């Protein structure tokens, strides 16, 4: 896997990913982790969930995500729209939520699978 430098406003991450889109998804996943609880709330529709995320992104993220294999703040970075990557992340979370429900798996909610505590880099923050 390649190493990518991903930035969106003041957020910067360096991540190994299969491609630039996956690297951008990682940044969105990191930024939206505190909002994963919405997928556990059965009273919210998928549209309500997406609207919640869109408002949060509008308030906290830049309109575009820049991805490069060379470094941060490069003019030749690939530019992806934050709303489009957010929608892709939301669709992934909806699919995961439906998969959990259809499989009858309820012991662990999506919000309990929060990355900072259990994620692949958890050893770095310990």
TAFEN-V519300 format. One record per pair of residues at least 4 apart in sequence whose ideal C-beta (glycine too) atoms are under 8 Angstrom apart, sorted by the first residue. I is the first residue (numbers start at 0). J is the second residue. If there is no record, write none. Layout:
BEGIN
I J
I J
END
This chain:
BEGIN
0 15
0 16
0 17
1 15
1 16
1 17
1 18
1 68
2 13
2 14
2 15
2 68
3 13
3 14
3 15
3 16
3 19
3 22
3 66
3 67
3 68
4 11
4 12
4 13
4 66
4 67
4 68
4 69
4 70
4 71
4 73
5 11
5 12
5 13
5 14
5 22
5 23
5 25
5 26
5 64
5 65
5 66
6 10
6 11
6 12
6 26
6 64
6 65
6 71
6 72
6 76
7 26
7 30
7 60
7 61
7 63
7 64
7 65
7 81
8 59
8 60
8 61
10 26
10 29
10 30
10 60
11 71
12 25
12 26
12 29
14 22
14 25
14 26
16 21
16 22
16 24
16 25
17 21
18 22
19 23
19 66
19 68
19 77
19 79
20 24
20 79
20 84
20 87
21 25
22 26
22 66
23 27
23 64
23 66
23 79
23 84
24 28
24 84
24 87
24 88
24 91
25 29
26 30
26 64
26 84
27 31
27 64
27 81
27 84
27 85
27 88
28 32
28 88
28 114
29 114
30 56
30 59
30 60
31 35
31 52
31 55
31 56
31 85
31 88
32 113
32 114
32 115
34 51
34 52
34 55
35 39
35 92
35 109
35 110
35 112
35 113
36 40
36 108
36 109
36 110
37 43
37 47
37 48
37 51
37 52
38 48
38 92
38 93
38 95
38 96
38 109
38 110
39 96
39 108
39 109
39 110
43 47
43 48
43 51
44 48
45 49
45 89
45 93
46 50
47 51
48 52
48 89
48 92
48 93
49 53
49 86
49 89
50 54
51 55
52 56
52 85
52 88
52 89
53 57
53 82
53 85
54 58
55 59
56 60
56 81
56 82
56 85
60 81
61 81
62 80
62 81
62 82
63 78
63 79
63 80
63 81
64 78
64 79
64 80
64 81
64 84
65 73
65 76
65 77
65 78
65 79
66 76
66 77
66 78
66 79
67 71
67 73
67 75
67 76
67 77
69 73
69 75
79 83
79 84
80 84
81 85
82 86
83 87
84 88
85 89
86 90
87 91
88 92
89 93
90 94
91 95
92 96
92 109
93 97
94 98
95 99
95 109
96 100
96 109
97 101
98 102
99 104
99 105
99 109
100 104
100 105
107 111
107 112
108 112
112 117
113 117
113 118
114 118
114 119
114 120
114 121
115 121
115 124
116 121
117 121
120 124
121 125
END
